[in-house]
Amino acid sequence: MSGHVVPVKTYLGIFVALLALTALTTVVAFVDFDTLHTGIHLIDVIPLNTVVALAIAVAKMLLVILFFMHVKYSSGLTKVVVMSGFLFLAILVSLTLADELTRHWSPEPGAWNTVVPTILPLLRGLF
Amino acid sequence: MSEVPVSEMAMHGAHPPGFKHQFEDMDQQREAGSLGMWVFLVTEIMFFGGLFATYIIYRTLYLTAFEEGSRLLNVKFGAANTAVLIGSSLTMALAIHAAQAGKKKSEQVMYLVLTMILGAIFLFLKFNYEWRADYHEHLIPGFGFIIRPEWGAAGTHVPLFFCFYFFMTGLHATHMIIGFGILGTLTVMADRGRFNSEYYAPLEVSGLYWHFVDIVWIFLFPLLYLIGGRFAISGVN
């Protein structure tokens, strides 16, 4: 046996789908979704253009991985390894953002520059 | 004198060329090869992932500057190059298919050469049109970057966007240039008739690499070119 042979028709179909998604994401980038004003608060505050662009990119990525890279026809072990890559990427991005985006939630300790000069003479006295 | 026992030399005639003795059969060998390549690609995901994560953070910090920078990129070339690279992924997949289906070696060579030609078109458009125009418009940090007054207060951080742009597209282009070396080697191997329906591991594994490079661009295109508020100045670029 020579592994799973994907028919040429499937490759051509995926190719056409990828081209169509590329055209779609390019056209949609010039449409301002933020002026839609649905009245639903959550939708109105989300940067929809970014969400749509990335959703299309993920769809394209899945088509390439599953069919061009034959992961759909691979063993469970290979699938787990592939998913682990994206799991660790998600951890990298989400935990870093969890730090960066929440820093202003708590007030900055602004008193150090007034506290230190009063403590320093005391510390010097110790040594 | 050879160290190989006579019995093992006799075994060589009984299995397809390219079969390694540590494996049970060709299917297991293929599976192990793909798995090993995917482990490497996971490290590549994290390699590019560090850049993507940093890009996301700085974009949230200096959103206005990043959108100003993004609008200066040429969407036409970005979209055209995406299509070209998807085309090269198709021809790469077809080259593997040609070997799998036991087609003539000339067909494998043709698809591999087509893949290289499409890759070359990508780099030609990128370097000769996009990067060259950026240089003439003084948009390359470190090579006479000029901060424009129309950017306003955000202007000081626009070079940061272009640092990301050149580093990310440059790293991607470096991967493609490495890919040319791999594809060139494969073309010679295919021409010598090394691949058949039983043994095509080098094609399969290199294909995984080439498709991965395609996926990186699939994300670079929207992140760099598209999500910069294009609608604000419709008709330009």
Interface residues (C-beta under 8 A of the other chain):
Chain A: M1 S2 G3 V5 V6 V8 Y11 L12 I14 F15 L18 L19 T22 A23 T25 T26 A29 F30 V31 D32 P47 N49 T50 A53 L54 I56 A57 K60 M61 V64 I65 F67 F68 M69 H70 S74 S75 L77 T78 V81 V82 S84 G85 F86 F88 L89 L92 V93 T96 L97 E100 L101
Chain B: M26 D27 R30 E31 S34 L35 W38 V39 L41 V42 I45 M46 G49 G50 F52 A53 I56 I57 T60 L61 V75 A79 T82 A83 I86 G87 S89 L90 M92 A93 L94 H97 Q100 A101 G102 S197 E198 Y200 E204 G207 L208 H211 F212 D214 I215 I218 F219 F221 P222 L223 Y225 L226 I227 G229 R230 F231 A232 S234
